[in-house]
Amino acid sequence: METIEQNKMLTQVGKGTPMGELMRRYWQPFAAADEIKDKWTLRVRLLGENLVLFKDRLGKLGLIAENCPHRRASFAHGIPTERGIRCPYHGWEYSHKGECLNQPNELDNPGFREKVTTDGYPVQELGGLLFAYMGPQPQPLLPRLDGFVHPGTIRMLGRSLLPINWLQIMENSLDPVHTEWLHGHHYEFLKEQEGVKVAISTHHKKIDFKEFEYGMTKHRLLEGHSEDGDDWKIGHPIVFPNTLAVGNGDEAARYFSFQIRVPVDDENTLHLWYNAYVPPQGMKVPTHLLEKVHQYTVPFIDANGEYIVDNVDGQDIMAWISQGTIADRTSENLGATDRGVAMYRRMLKREMKKVEDGLDPIAVVRDPLKNERIDLPNEKKKHHNSDGFASFMLRTHAKYSPIAKDLVKVFEGENHPGIQEAQAIQAELSKL
């Protein structure tokens, strides 16, 4: 249980708040690189700030506060220059760093120009995603996590804008037992109502959590499983502060899977699913699958206004949103199986204190040698994948991907029944 003040400290992400300052020490993803390919500007809301991503005449990207300091018009309709962007209202020009470069129709006054600077943030691309750093300089390195830099992968990006605080999404990742019930018994109950008997739930005998250089690892021992299995021995990581990495597949179907919970503001979160699939050795992959990050929206409400709970991610979203816009932690009652949640909250408070003291928090990367490629500790033979690549993919957000059927072909062959199921899902989506 947290007090009202503690809950605010953990959930508020605006500039100057303890959590907001912690989040600003990390690079945050906010869009796919392709989204700015055929346009000059893109509106962005991140950590409670309204921003505009822009491309200058030389192709360099910048991210600045949306409203011009002069008369508050939006840079979303700005005019690109070779050094930055001009406000469309009166032509004041700003650099990528938010410096006022010139003020047409005004006598040049360097002191005045310096006075009307605005917020400008660095942008970098990695693995087809754009990341922003909104903290103090000198900026850290953008972490080169394994799945973002592995060569020759088929990449896709699912997204949902969820009307809830980021923390209750992240805390779900420190709660292994919920899978037994939400994705097991609850799903079995749904199928029972359809007259179908399924048995996919497995009892958790033990759970554990360990801190490592970049965050925490989560471990589970399921009924009938060995302690030598990957789920218990290796587990999978929560990369501090707001990323979950979920398994690396196995020899037959290797992949990297990330869930990134990006705070838009206190009451909204951009949830990103970034998957990178490693084609089987010797497999000739169609060029169009490799040339870009394939994007899609993950729906969570159906035409009747009900939660879509026929897939793992939809079940999670239902549980997250039903806690309220910002979960009331003053009225919760944690049990022994919630020790991962409690450990994560302690880490957040500890790292906020480091920032307050002027220190780098955990998982901030500054050593280029360490950052050539960061290989995360991650299970390969994950229990959730035991029913095959196509079956698991079509029970998750991935079924909404425009390349779902192509992935099934690559990993399961041309005649797998999952191809027809993926095609049917895309046909339904096209009607929406």
N, C-alpha and C positions, 0 to 999 in steps of 0.2 A: 504494500500500500504506500502511496506517495501523498504528501500534503498538496494542497492547492498550489502553493508556491513552487514546490518541487516539480509538479506536473507542468506548470508553465515554463519552468527552466528547461525541461526536457523536450518540449514541443514547439516553442516559439523560435522561429528561424530568421527573423528580421535582422537588419544591420544593427549592431550594438548589443544584441541579446547574447547570453552565454552560448547557447546552441548555435545561433546564427554565426557567431565568430568562429566556433569550432568547424562548422560546415564550410566556411569560407577558406579554411586551410587546405581544402582538397579540390581537385579538379572535378567538376560536375558535368556529366553529359546532358545535352539538352536538345539535340537534333541530329538527324543523319546528314552527312555532307552533301548528299544529292538534293536536299531541300533548298539549297541556295544556288544550285547549278544553273537554273534558267531564270533566276530573278536577282534583283539587286539588294533587296532587304527582306527581313523576316522578323516579325514581332516575337519576343521571347519574354516569358515571366519566370523568374528564377530567384529563389530565396527571398520572396516578397518584393522584388524589384522589377519594374517594367523596363524592358530593355529592347534594343533593336540590333539585330545582327545585320551587318552590311558588307558588301563587297566593293572595294575601291576599283578604279579603272585599271589597275595592274593585277587585279585578282586576289589581293590580300584581304583577309577577313578581319573585321573589327566588331566589337560588341560594346555599345554605349547606352547610357540612360536614354529612354525613349524621347523625353521632352527637351527641346532646346532651351537652354538657360535664358535666352533672350525674351521670347513671348510665349514659350511653352508649346509651340507646335511640335508635331511628331516627326521624328527622323524616319519613320516608316515610309514616308513619301519623299525622302531626301534625294539629293542629286549627287551621285558619286563623283569623286575627284581622284587625281593621282595620289593624293596624300591622305584622303579620308572621305568625308561626306559633308555636303552643305544642307542646311535647313531649307526646306522648300519655301518657307514664308518670307525670309529676308536675306537668305544666302550666306548666313554666318557659317564658316567652314570649321569643322572639328576633325581632329586626328583620331587614330585608333586608341590613343591613350586618353582621349577626352579633352585634349588641349584645344583652345580656340586659336585657330591659325590666322584667320582674318575676318574682318567685319566690313563688307562692302557698304558704301554710303556713310561710313563713319571715318573720322580722322583716326589714323593709326595711333593707338595708345596701348603699348605693351602692358602697362600696369592694369588697364581695364580688361584686356584680353586674358591676362593671368587670373583676374578676379572671377571671370565667368567660365572657368573650366567646369567639366562635368565628369561623371564616372565613366571610365573606359576600362575594359577588362581584356586580358589576353585570351585568344582562342587557338586551340590546336586540334588537329584531326588525328584519330587513331582508329584503325580498323573500320573506317567508314563512318565513324561517329565524330561529332564535334563536341569538344569539352571546353568549359570556361573556368578560369581561375579568378575568383572575386576577393581574394585575401590580400594581405600586405606583401610587399616585395622585400627580399628577393623571392620570386616564385619558386616552388619546388618543381621537380620533374613530373611530367605526366606518366604515371606508372604503366609500364609496358607489360600488362598481365598476359599470361600465356595465350588465352583464347583470342586476344585482339591482334596478336602479332604472328600467330602460326601461319605459315605460308600455304597457299593453295586451298583455302577453305571456302565452303559455300556458306555465305553469311545472310542472316535475316534478323530483322528488328520488329518485334511487336510492341505495341504501346497502348496504354489506357490512361486517360486523365481521370483520377479517382477523387471524389469529393470528401477526402479524409486527410488527417494528419499523417505524416510519413512514419511516425514512431510505431504506431500499432501495426503497420505493415512489416517493419523490420523485426518487431518482437515476435511475430509469427515464425520467423526464421530461427529463433532460439527456443522453439517449442516443438521438439520432435514428436511428442505423443499425439499432437493433433492429427497427424497423418493416419494413425490407427483408427480414429473416429471420423473425422471430417471426410477423409478420402477413402475410408474403409467402410465402417458400419453405416455411416450416413448414405454413402453411395449404394450400399447393399439394400438399404431401406427404400431408396428411390426406385431401384430395379424391381424390388418386391412388389411395389405398387403397380408396376407394369406387367406383373405376372412372370417376371424373370428371376431365377434364383442364381445369384453369384456369390462367391466367397473370396474376397480379396484382402480382408483385414487380417493383420498379424499383430499379436500382442508384443508390446515392448517389455523386455525383461530388465534392461538397464539402459540408462542414458548417461552421457558424460560430455563435458565441455573443457577445452583446453585453449589457453592463450598462446598465440605465436606471433611472429614478427609483424604480420600485417592484419591481425585481428583475432578471431577465435575459430576453432574447429568444433563441429557438432558431431557426436557419435551416438549410434544406437545399436543395441543387441536385440534382435527379434527372436521370438519363440522359434526354436528349431534351427537356429543359425549358429555358426561357430564364431568364437572370439577371434579366429584367424581371418574372418571375412572382412572385406573392405569397409562395410558400413560401420563396424566397430573399431577396427584397427586403424583406419585412416580417416574416415568421416569426410565431411566436406566443409569448406570454409565460409565464414562471414568476413568479408574484407571490409575493414573499418573505414568509414563509419556506416555506409548505407548500401552495400552490395552483397548479394548472396551468389556463390558459385555452386552449381548443383551437378556434381558428377562429371566424369569425363568419358562415359561410355565404356566399351570394351574393344577387344581386337576386331570384332566383326563390324562394329559401328562406333567409331570414336568421334567425340564431339566435345565442345566447350559450351557451357550454358550459364549465363549470368542473369540475375534479376537485380535491377538497379532502381532504388526508390528515391527519386529526385524531388526534394521539397520545392514545390512551386511557391507556396506560402504556407501559413499555419494550417490552412483548411483544405488544401489541395495538393496532390502528389502526382507527378508524372511517373508512372510505372513503366519501365523498359525491360523487355525480355530480349537479350542479345544472345543468339546462338550461332556458333561457327562449327560446321560439320566437316570432318576430314574424309574425303572420298576414299573408298577402298583402294589399295595399291593395285595399279594396273587398270583401274576403271577410267574410261574415257568420258569425261564430264562435259555436257554441252556448254559452250562458251558463255551463253547468256546467264548461266547459274553462277559463274565466277566473277563477272564483271562489275557487280555492284552489291550493295546491301539491299535485300528485298524487304520492303516495309509493308506493314499491315496494322490495322487497328484490331484490338481484342475486345469484342463486345461483352458486356456483363449484365445487361438488362434486355429482356425480350420485348416483343411487340405488345404484350399485355402488362408491361411494367414489372415483371417478376425477374428475380435473379436467374441467370443462366448457370445451373449447377450440374450440368452433365459432363463437366471436365474439371480437372484438378485446380486450374487457376481460377475458374469461375466459382468454385467452392470456397477457395481462399478469399476471394473478393467479397463474397457474401458475408463471411465471418468478420472481415475487417470493417466493412461499412456498417454492419449491424451493431458495432460497438459505439456508434455515434461519430460525429465529425472529428472530435478530439476525445479519445477514450477517457472516461472519468476514473482515473487511477486512485482516487480517494475512497472509492467504494468497492474496490476489488478485494479479493481474498486469495492470495497466492498460496499454492501448495508446494509439496516437495518436488513435484515434476516441473515446477516453474523456476528452478534454480538457474537455468540458462538465461531467462529473462532478467532475473535479479542481477546476475553477473554482468550482463550487457549494460544495464543501467548504471552499475557501479563504474564500469569502464568509461561510459559517457561522462559521468561526473568527474572522474579522475582526469580525463583528457581535457575537459573544459577548464579545469584548474590549471593544467599545464599552459594552455593558451593564455589564461589570465596572467600567469607568471612570465609570459614572454618566451615560452619554450615550444618546440615543435611537438605536436601530438603523435601518437602511434601511427604508423603506416604512411607518414610523409616521407617521400623519397627524394634524396638529394645527391646520392652517389651514382654517377653514370655507369660505373662498372656493375653495380647491383641491378641497374635498370635496363640492361641489354635485353633481358627477358626474365620475368618473374614467374617461375613455375610454382603454382599453388599446390599444397597438399590436398589431393582430391581422390575420392574413391572411383574406381573404374568399374568393377562388377557390382553396380548398385542394384539393390533389391527391386526398386521400382521399375527397372528395365528388364526384369526377368521374363516378361511375356513377349519380348521381341521389340525391335525398333519401331515398326509401323504401329503396333498396338499402343505403345506408350505415347508416341508422338500424337496420335489421334485422340488421346485422352487428355491432352494438354492444350495450351494456347497455340501450339504449333499447327494445329489443324486448321487455323484461320489463315495461315500463310499462303500467299499466292503460288508458292512453289512446293506445297505439301506433297502433291502427287509426284512431282519430279524427284523429291528426296526419297520417297518410297521406291521409285524405280531404281535410283542409284544404289540404295542399300538392300533392297529386297527383291529386285528383279522386275521385269516388264509385266508379269502376269499376277502380281500379288493383289489379293482382294482389297487391300488398303487403298489402292489407287482409285478404285471406284468410289469408296467412301469419301476420300479427299475431294474427288470431283463433285460429288453430291453436295458436300459442305460449301464448296465455292459457288455452286449453282444457287444455293439458298441465299448466300451472302449477296450475290449479284441482284437479287430481288429487293434487297433492303434500300 
